[in-house]
Amino acid sequence: MSSHSFLIWRLLRQHISIAQFLGFFFANLLGMVIVLLSLQFYEDVIPAFSGDDSVMKNTYVIVSKKIAATDVLGGKAQTFTPDDISELQSQSFTRRVGAFTASQYQVYGSLSMGGIGMGTDMFFESVPDEFVDNKWPDAFAGDKADRLSLTTLDEVPIILPRSYLAIYNFGFAQTKNLPKLSEGVVSMVQLDLRLRGQGGEEHQLKGRVVGFSNRLNTVLVPQSFMQMSNATLNAPLGSAAPLNAQPSTLNAQRSTPAPTRLIVEVKNPADDAIATFMQDHGYELEDNSLEAGRATYFLKVVAAIVMAVGLLISALSFYILMLSIYLLVQKNAEKLQNLRLIGYSPSRISMPYQLLTVAMNALVLLLAFAIVFWARSIYLERLWQMFPTLSEGRVDNTLLLGFALFILVSFFNSLAIRRKIKYL
């Protein structure tokens, strides 16, 4: 603060009501703490409901048809017809529907670590890329995907269910005295894949795990790879497709089997119409995805309500501060007018008040951060007792929101003060 501003401040600090400014300070602090704590609590708790799934959103549900004993004995396939898909798409709770595409060829996968080799028969499935939060490599998207070929492909990205890794670590590895594997280790290991088509042709490829999912019970590959590999390998015996044939020219020659599973993005996982529709049509939802979606939805609603209350308190505190400043300015109106007459600009006169409000807002922000992270350390201990594997949520969003509120409130405080003095 310059010497002139300091003298102005000494002149204008009379009539300051400490009680009014303390009222603003604590009201603003309470509102800021509520807003930041609700956001941070949401960030820390949401992995417990979503399973920290980086592959699928909680608004996605996987739908299949119930399998009855009569269907098994009669050999009836539980597939979805185009009419089934259209009906599901037309429901009020549905945003979009995608179908699982299964591999129409044999897959054998193996890996070798430390002289120990393991291998098994596998299967591939894919869903439209917009349903997968993990972005596939660029080679499998856009125009590059049209040039995919089994003869030139270097590596196939794969998403595995986390349950597969758990079965290996706590079942197979323990009984065979094999090393346990973490997700990071598995992601660094290359898989040897052997694809064998109906026409007898065979291709050796490399695969790499790029993600894990709690809700997908399948081995997921990019949709573009699935279309290309099915078109190349799904040929009748004795009429294998050319190795460099494009999917666009081959798909017309193949009949794609009807899907047995659908992935559906719903608008509101808590909508009762979803469960009613699924029950009436004999559909099943895999892995209790609807319950997880409902829990996440309610958590978002509660967090939004609490944040709204905090913002309301902050807005009221802003109003209290403005009333206090306006009252202070009104009491010093004669002095302010005299300062204007002797040549002081409105910006020079308003600076002491602006610095006061900015300093108070900065102190509120620092104290709010301290209270939020103190409270966070307490509830995280309780959460870890209930969910031992729960990872900490991000804090950067809370920090960004705090600084954004500080800048926004300080800006409008300063603007209102200057306008009041300018038109005095």
ROTORGU-255541 format. One record per residue: residue in one letter; x, y, z of N, C-alpha, C in turn. Coordinates in steps of 0.1 Angstrom, whole numbers, plus 5000, padded with zeros to 4 digits. Each point is the difference from the previous one (the first is absolute). Last residue first. Layout:
<nodes>
AXYZXYZXYZ
...
</nodes>
This chain:
<nodes>
L479250824938499650065013499650154998
Y501649644968498750074999499650065013
K504249774998499950084988498850084998
I500549695036500850125002499950094988
K498049584996499350085011500750135002
R502049694971498850064994499350095010
R503749755015500450114991498850074994
I499249615026500550125008500450124992
A498749594979498850075006500550125009
L503349734979499250074990498850085006
S502749725027500850114996499250094990
N498149585014500250105011500650134996
F499849654969498750075001500050095012
F503949744994499850094988498750085001
S501149675033500850125001499850104989
V497849584998499550085011500850135001
L501649684969498750054996499450105011
I504149785009500250104989498650064996
F500049655032500750115005500150114990
L498249594986499050085008500750125006
A502849714976499050064991499050085008
F503149755024500750114994499050084990
G498549595020500250105010500650134994
L499449634972498750065003500250115011
L503849744988499650094989498650075003
L501649685030500950125000499650094989
T497749595002499750095011500850125001
N501049694967498750064997499650095012
D503949735004500250124991498750074997
V500749595026499850125008500150134991
R498649434995500850114996499750135008
G499349505022499550084988500950124997
E501449515023499750145003499550074987
S499449465007501050104997499550145003
L498649495020499650124994501150104998
T499849545020500750024987499650144994
P498049845042501550005001500750044988
F495250115020500449964986501650005001
M497750085040498949944993500549944987
Q503050255026499649885008498949924994
W501550404980501049894998499749885009
L497450405005499749934987501049894997
R500650265039498849925001499749934987
E503650305000500349895009498849905001
L499550414977500749904992500349875008
Y498050395020499049914993500749904991
I502750325023499249935010499149904993
S502750304975500949905007499249915010
R497850374979500349884990500949905007
A499150405022498949925001500249884991
W503350314999500049955013498849905001
F500450254961501049895000500149945014
V497050374995499649894991501049885001
I501050405024498949935006499649884991
A503350294983500549935012498949925007
F498850274963500949894995500549925013
A497650395008499149904995500849884995
L502450385015499449935011499049894996
L502050274967501049925007499449925011
L497150304977500449894992501149915007
V498650405021498949905000500449884992
L502950374999500049935013499049895001
A500050274962501149915000500149935013
N496750324996499749894992501149904999
M500750415023499049915007499749884992
A502750324979500749945011499149905008
V498050264966500949894994500849935011
T497350375013499249894996500849894994
L502350405011499449945012499249874997
L501750274965501149925007499549935012
Q497150304979500249884991501049915006
Y499250425021498949905002500249874992
P503150354993500149945014498949905003
M500050234957501049895002500149955014
S497250374980499449865003501049905003
I501350454988499250005012499549865004
R502350064960500950025011499350005013
S497549964960500849885002500950015012
P497450384986499249895007500849885002
S502850454997499149924991499249905008
Y502050505016500249855002499049934991
G500350505006500849934990500249855001
I497550355027501450045000500849914990
L495349925006500150144996501550045000
R498849575015499850014986500250144995
L500249925046501249944993499850014985
N496450145026501150105001501249944993
Q496349725004499850114990501150105000
L500149665032500349944987499850114989
K498950105045501449994998500449954986
E495550015012500550144999501550004998
A497749585006499750074987500650134999
N500149635034501250084997499750074987
K496749725017500450075012501150094997
Q498649714967499050115002500350085012
V502749634990500250104990499050125002
L499649625027501250075003500250114990
L496449724992499750085012501350085004
Y500449704964499250114996499750095012
I502449615009500850094992499250124996
S497749655021501050065010500850114993
L497149744974499250095008501050075010
M501849674973499750124992499250105008
L501149595021501250084998499650124992
I496749685005500350075013501250094999
Y498949734963499050115002500250085013
F502649624991500450104991499050125001
S499049625024501150075006500550114991
L496749734984499450085010501250085007
A501249684968499350124993499450095011
S501949605014501150094995499450124994
I497149665014500550075012501150104995
L498249734967499050105005500550075012
L502649664982500150114991498950115005
G500149595023501250075003500150134991
V496449704992499850075013501350095003
A500249734962499150114998499850085013
M502549605002500850114994499150124997
V497949625016500950065011500850114994
I497449764970499150075009500850075011
A502249724969499650124994499150085009
A501549585015501150094999499650134994
V496849665001500250055014501250104999
V499049784960498950095004500350065013
K503049684985500150124992498950105004
L499849575018501150075006500250134993
F496849724984499550065012501250085006
Y501049754962499150114996499550075013
T502749615004500850124995499150124997
A497949605013500750055011500850124996
R497749774967499150075009500850065011
G502449734971499650124993499150095009
A501249575014501150095001499750134994
E496749674996500250045014501150105002
L499449804957499050105003500050055014
S502949664985500450134995499050105003
N500849515011499350105008500350144996
D501549604976500950055010499350115009
E497449904955501249935005500650085011
L494749954983501150105000501249935007
E495549804971500850005012501150114998
Y494749874978501450034998500750015014
G495149924986500949885003501550034997
H496050304997500549944988500949895002
D498050255036498949974991500549934988
Q503250165031499349895005498849954991
M502650394989500849884999499349875005
F497850435004500249954986500849884999
T499650205042498749954996500149944985
A503850215019499849875006498749944995
I500850444986501049914995499849865005
A497450375015499549944988501049914994
D500850265039499449885003499549934987
D504250355007498749994995499449865001
A504550165012499049985010498650004995
P503950094972500049865005499049975011
N499950354959500050015014500049855005
K500750074954500050145004500150025016
V502149584970498750055005500250145005
E502549634964500250125008498650055005
V501749494984499050105000500550125009
I501549504973500550105009499150134998
L499349444990499950144996500650085011
R500049454980500150105011500050144994
T499749624973499449935012500150105012
P499850074942500750025013499349935011
A500049834948499250105009500750015013
P502949874956499149945010499350115008
T501850074950500450035014499049945009
S501649874949498850035008500450015014
R502950084952499849935012498750045007
Q501750204960500049854997499849925012
A500350485001498949974992499949854997
N503850195022498849995009498749964992
L504450084979499749875005498749995008
T501950404981499749924989499649865005
S501350335031498950064993499649914988
P503949915027498749965006498850054992
Q504649894975499550105009498749965006
A504449704982498750044997499550105011
N504349754995499950144999498650054997
L501149535003500550065012499950155000
P496449684975501450054998500450075013
A496549625007500050134995501550044997
A498149484999500650115009500150134993
S497849544992499950124992500450125009
G499849535014500549994986499950134992
L496849965041501149914998500450004985
P497750445017499649865000501349914997
A500550475026499849954986499649865000
N501650385034498749935000499649974986
L504050255010500149865004498749925000
T500550484987501149934994500049855003
A496750305018499950004986501149924993
N500250065047498849914996499950004985
S503250295016500449865002498949904997
M499250474997501049964990500349855002
Q497150205031499450004986501049954990
M501550065044499149894999499449994987
F502850365008500849884999499049884999
S498150425008500649994986500849884998
Q498250095043498949964990500649994986
P503149925044499450104993499049954989
V500749705043500950054990499350114993
L499449685048499550104991501250054991
V498149575032501350054995499750104989
T496649905043500449964987501450054996
N496550135035500449865002500349944986
L499650515024500049934988500549865002
R499950325035498649974996499949934987
N504050175023499349925011498649954994
S504950114973498650045003499449915011
F505150184975499249905007498750065003
G504350094961499150045011499349885006
V503349974965500150155002499050055010
V502949534981498950055008500150155003
R501849704956500550075013498750055007
G501949634957499050085007500550065012
K501649774949500350045013498950075006
L500049614960500050145003500550025014
Q499349624956500650025013500150155002
H496749674968500850125002500550005014
E497549654960500450025013500950135001
E496149684967501150105001500350045015
G496349714984501349935004501150105001
G495250094993500649954988501349935002
Q497550215035499349884995500649944988
G503350285033498750024994499349874995
R503750185039499849904990498650014995
L504150275031498750004995499849904989
R503450125044499949924988498550004996
L503650305034498749964996500149924987
D503050185046500149944986498749954996
L501450425035499449874998500249954986
Q502850365035499449974987499449864999
V501050365043500349874994499249994987
M499650375031501350004993500349874993
S496050075026500050094989501350014992
V499649735040499249944988500050104988
V501950165040500849904994499449934988
G497550325026501150064992500949904994
E496549855027499550064988501150064992
S501549625032499350125002499550054986
L501349485019500250114991499250125003
K502549525024498850084998500350124991
P502649524998500150135006498650074997
L500249465007500450104990500050145006
N498749535016501250075005500650094989
K495849744999501149974991501350065005
T495850095022500149854999501249954992
Q499150475005500349945013500149854999
A498850254961501450025004500349945013
F495549974983501049934992501450015005
G496750245026499649864997501149934993
F500150475012499649935012499549864998
N501850284963500850035012499649915012
Y497549974959501449954998500750025013
I495750174999499949854999501549954999
A499550464998499749955014500049855000
L500350224958501350015008499849955014
Y496250014973500949904995501350015008
S496750315009499749875006501049894995
R499850454982500849995012499849865007
P499350074947499350015012501049995012
L501850184953499649885007499150035012
I501850214949499550045013499549875006
I503750134958499049915006499650065013
P502850094949499750055013498849925006
V503849864962498550015002499850055015
E504350044961499549965013498550035002
D502550034957501149975009499549955014
L498149974946499750055013501149965010
T499649884952500850125004499850055014
T497649624980501449984996500950125004
L495249995007500649915009501549984996
S497450464991500249874994500749915009
L497650544993500449895009500149874992
R498550464986501249934994500549895009
D496350285012499649944987501249934994
A500550265040499349875002499649934988
K501850445000501149905002499349865002
D497450404998500449954987501049895001
G497650075045499950084988500449934987
A501749755043498950104999500250084987
F503149675019498749934999498850104999
A504750135004500049904989498649944998
D501250295038499650074988499849904988
P499349805050501150074992499550064987
W496349965038500949904993501150084993
K497450165045500150024985501049904994
N496649975044501449994996500150024985
D495750005017500750125004501549994997
V495749774974501249965008500750135003
F496149984973499649945013501249975008
E500350164955499550115008499549955014
D501649704964501150075007499450115010
P497349544988500350134993501050095009
V500549495010498850095000500450134992
S501849445004500250144999498750085001
E502949495010498850074998500350154998
F502649465001500050154999498650054999
F502649535021499050064991500250155000
M503149525013499450135004498950034990
D503649575020499150054990499350125005
T504949905019498649965001499250044988
G505349975028499250024989498649955002
M505450105022498649975003499250034987
G505549915021499150044989498649965004
I505150115023498749945002499150054990
G504550175005500149864996498749925002
G500350475010500949935008500149854997
M496150194977500750085009500949925009
S496350014953501149935007500850105009
L494849904972501150095004501049925008
S495249974965501049945008501050115004
G494949874973500950105005501049935010
Y496249914956500849935011501050115004
V495149964970501050085006500849925010
Q496349944954500649955012501250095005
Y495550194973501249914998500649965013
Q496650344992499549894993501149914996
S498950405041500949944990499549884993
A496750385021500849895004500949964988
T497250465018500349924988501149905004
F495950335025501349935001500249914987
A497050475002500049855001501449955002
G497150485014501149944991499949855002
V496950485010500149865001501149954991
R498050495027500549934988500349865003
R497450295029500750104992500549934987
T495849885036501249964992500550124992
F495949975029501250005008501349984992
S495549994981500350135005501350015008
Q499249644959499650035014500450135005
S501049794956498950095001499650035014
Q503449684989500550134997498950105001
L499049555006500850045011500450154998
E497749794965499150025011500850055012
S502449874963499350124997499050045011
I502449595002500950125002499350134997
D497649604993500450015014500850125003
D499149894955498850065007500350015015
P503349794973499950144998498850075006
T501649575025499650024986500150164998
F502749665035499250124999499750024985
T501149515027500650124993499050114999
Q500849505019499450115007500750134994
A499049484979501050105003499350135006
K498649455001499650144996501050105004
G499649505006501150064992499650134995
G497649695031499550024986501150064991
L500949925046499649874994499650024986
V501050395024501249924999499749874993
D496450295010500850064989501349914998
T497149895035499449974988500850054988
A501250125044500449864997499449964987
A501150525005499149905007500549864996
I502150525001500149874994499249905008
K499850574991500149895010500049874992
K502050454978498749935002500249885010
S502950484999499949874994498649945002
V503150505007498849934999500149874993
I502950425027500149894990498849915002
V501150565010499649875005500149894989
Y501850545014499949894991499649885007
T500950425021498750014993499949894990
N503950075026499049935008498650024994
K504749984970499350095009498949925008
M504749784980498650034998499450105010
V504749894999499649954987498650044996
S502650055042500450104991499649974986
D498649885053500049954987500350114990
D499549955051501250064994500149944985
G496349925030501049904999501250054993
S495850235012500349974986501049894999
F498750165043498749964993500349964986
A503550155028499449885007498849964993
P502450384984500649884996499449885008
I498550455011499549944987500749874996
V501250295039499049895002499649934987
D503050395002500649895008499149885001
E498650404978501149954993500649885007
Y496550235021499549934988501249944993
F501050285035499449875005499549924989
Q501650434990501149915003499549865006
L496950354990500649954988501149905003
S497950205036499049914993500749954987
L502450325025499949865007499149914993
L500350454985501249924997500049875006
V496350295008500149974986501349914997
I499250155044498949904996500249974985
V502950335019500349865005499049904995
M499250454989501249954993500349865005
G496650245023499649964986501149944992
L501050165043499149885001499649964986
L502650395004500849885003499149885000
N497950414994500749974988500949875003
A497850185037499049954990500649954987
F502750215033499649875004498949944991
F501550444991501249915000499549865003
F496950365003500349964986501149895000
G499050185041498949934995500249954986
L503150295020500149865005498949914995
F499850454989501149944992500249865005
Q496950265024499549984986501149924992
A501250155043499049895001499549964986
I502950375006500749885001499049885000
S499650494978499349925010500749865000
I501550534986500149864997499349925011
H500850494999498749944998500049864995
Q504450254990499150035011498649944996
R503950004972499749885008499150025011
L501850324966498849944997499649885009
L504250275002498950095000498649934999
R504049764997499950055014498850105001
W501049834957499549895009499850055014
I502150284969498649994997499349905009
L504750035002499350125006498550004998
F502549664980500049985014499350125007
S500750024954498949905003499949985015
H503650264984498750074998498849915004
S504349825001499950095011498650074999
S500249524978500850124999499750095011
M499749454999499150125000500950125000
</nodes>
